[in-house]
Amino acid sequence: MREGGGGQEATVTRQDRWAAGVAVAAVLALAGIAVWIGLASWDDGAAPGGSSSATEPAPSATASAPATESPSPQAPTSAPASAPCTVEYVVLDSWPDGFTVDVTVRNLGEPLDGWELAWRFDGDERIENLWNAELVAPGEGESRPGVVLRDAGHNAALATGAEVTFGFVGSGAATVAPAEVRLDGRLCGPAPDDDALPDDEAPADAAPPAPGGPGTTARELYRHDASRAVTAASAARGETRRLLEKISTTPHAVWVTDASPATAASTVREYTTKAAADGGIGLLVLYAVPGRDCGQHSSGGVAGSAYAKWIDAVADAVVGEPWIVLEPDALAMLGDCDGQGDRVGYLRYAATALAAAGARVYLDVGHSGWHSPEEAARRLKLVGLDHVAGFALNVSNFQTTADSIAYGEKVAASTDGARYVIDTSRNGNGSDGSWCNPRGRALGERPRLVDDGTHLDALLWVKPPGESDGTCNGGPASGQWFEEMALELARNAHW
């Protein structure tokens, strides 16, 4: 692929412990310290400090939400009539040894500046990757069902009536949701059933309209002003400038490739802030998966153990609702070389975290000249499409738009109607079978949103024209500016 640049044994009864806990809590509350009372009766030591009890039975989860069905939100079964908080715990997706969960908590009590949430898993579930919250317990290397989470900093303030949502990827079999969930030691009640609310109290649908539907084409794609093409065009004169401005004045993606989480996050934050302020749709490409490009021209990426943290940094930096093309060639090259680690798991985690951050994610699946539509669909299903808007086609390649649409519709038909986008940045003259700086190519159709009855959401310039595919056919290193090629692409454009 061508990157584009860029726990003590208890000797007292449950009642004794509860009374003692209340007394201590009253004293500590005067000092402004939050105390976990409810957790004192949990035998698994889920509370901070790690104490455990060998004499008390663990709470029993009484309601189930099978992971293989569309689960109903799980609420505590013994919550007080007027609970100080509500919780909605939903298993979104599952596979034989794992699952993903979204948790939404609403604070109905006094405003909070910092919060902790606790529950007990009923089976062998464990949290592996977590976003929008931090794991307090169990600690590293520990294995127990009691869980304590706290805010992630940016979502510490929780006003009365406000909600906080976080999610995680878990291991084990997600057979039931927790029977009790506590916010700062207070037992939460069930989330309200929206269907039972009067019409004038029912919450509005906060989801933005999906591209391809009515009313979406009025929003424009964002054109940033700090690309290599902009720099080159501003320094040029005459015909050269006119040709380069075909590229510099056209919206195209920003690639996030740096292995440093801080650097990657800075790029994302700066770009998405500008796009959000402009009101346009920002387009990012994340290209840092372990084993990237199988050691070819765009080799690199982050180490497997660091990828989740890299994604967390990027997701935390997202402002607004940008579109993200996730890891070009990662699925198409699945299993082609060593060093890929749990690539499917990496992609699933990334898609979930980015979607939770507000991004619209398209998972790259190659192009029409690579795998069959059925194989592309199979690979997409390995990752799952619950947290992505759809898939991306032809990234950094040259297949025609017509061929890409025909291929995309077949993939969509095999994925229950998934949406897709096509990279048209360099497909104006189609493909000659080469992918690395081929000659005789041309700029393709200008980027635009699409509403034409197909599953196509947009034509996009994902690969910035003029940036090299690698040291081949006279080009510089991958991602560097290759003006000779930029001019050829612009000169050959059919517009």
C-alpha positions, 0 to 999 in steps of 0.5 A: 500500500502506498501511504499518503503522508503523511484481597482478608477473611471476614469475621463479621456479618453482612449487617455488621459490615454494612453498619460499619461501612455507613458510619465510615462513609458518613465521616469521610463524606464530611471530608469530601471523599467518595466512599464505596459502601456497597462494594464492601459486601462483594466477595470478589474484592472489586472495590479499590484496595482489593479486599475480599470476603470468603464468607459472603456469597456473590450477588447473582445475576438474574437476568440474561441478555444472550450475546447471540440475540439483540439483547434488551438493556439490562438493569439492576433487579433490586434497585430502589424505587427512586434510584440515583442513576440508571444504566443501560448495558448492551452487548452489541456484538459477540463471537465464540471467545469475545464480545463488545459492549456499550454502557450508558449511565445517567446520573439522577443525583447531585452533579459529579466531578469524577465518578466510578462505576462497579459491577460483577461479571457472572461468568468468565468475562474479562475486559480486554480493551476499554474506551471512554473510561479507565479500568481500576480493578481488577489490576494487571495480572489479576483475574476476578469477576469484580470490575471497577471503572472510573472516568477518563478525565474528559468525561469526569463532570456528570451533571444531574440528568447527564449521561456518559457512555463508554464501551469495551471489548471483552473476552469470554462468553457474554451470556448475561449482563451484570445484575447490579451496577453501582455509580459511586456505590449507589445502586443504579436502576433500569434505563427507561424504555423509550417506547413507554414514554409519552410522545412529547417525552420520547428522546429525539433520534440523535444519530445523523442522517446516513449519507445516501439518504435524503437531505445529506448531499447539502453537506460538503466535503472539507478541503484543508489548506495545508496539503503538499499540493497546496504548497506546490501550487502556491509556489508554481506559475503559469500552466504548472500552477493551473494543473496543480490547482486541480489537485490543491483545490479539490478536497482530499484525505489526510493520512495519519501514519506516525507510530507515535500516539501523541503525534498521530493524535495531534494531527487528528485533533488539528484537522478535525477541529478545523473541519468541524469549524468549517462545517464540512466533512473531514476525511482521514485515513488511519494507516498504522496497523501492525505488519503494514504493507507486509514490508513493502514500500509502505512498511511500518505501523505500530507494534501489536501491543501498542495498537490499541493505545494508538487507536485510543489516542486517535479516538480521543482526539476526534472532534466532530464527525469526520469520516475515516477510512480504516487501514488500507489493504489490511483486510485484503492482505490478511494472512499474507505475511508474518507480524500481523498479530490479531489483525481482525481483532485490531480492526474490530477494536479500532472500528468500535473505538472510532465509532464511539468517538463520533467518526463514520468509519469505512473499513478498507477491503481492497479493490475490484481487481483483487479478491472476489466480492464474496471473499471481500464480504467474508473478510468484512464479516470477520471484523463485523460491520456493527461499528462501521458505516461500510467499506472503502474500495480502490484506495490508492488504486486505479480501477474505474468507477464503473467497475468499482460500483459493480463490485461494490454492489456485489459486496453490499449484497453479501453484507446485508446492504453495507454502504461503501465509498470509492477512491477516484483520485487517480482512476480517470484512465482506469488501471493498466495492472500496475499499482506503483506510480504507473504512467498514463493515469489521470485524475478521476471524478471530483469528490462528491456525496452520492444519492443514486439508489445504489449503496454508494455513499460517496466518491472520494479522493482518499489517496492524495494525487501527487504523493508517491506510491514508493520508490518505483517508476522514478518516484521518491519514498512513499508519501513524498511529493512527486510533482512530475506524476502530479502534473501528469495526472492533472494533464490527463484528467478529463475535466 
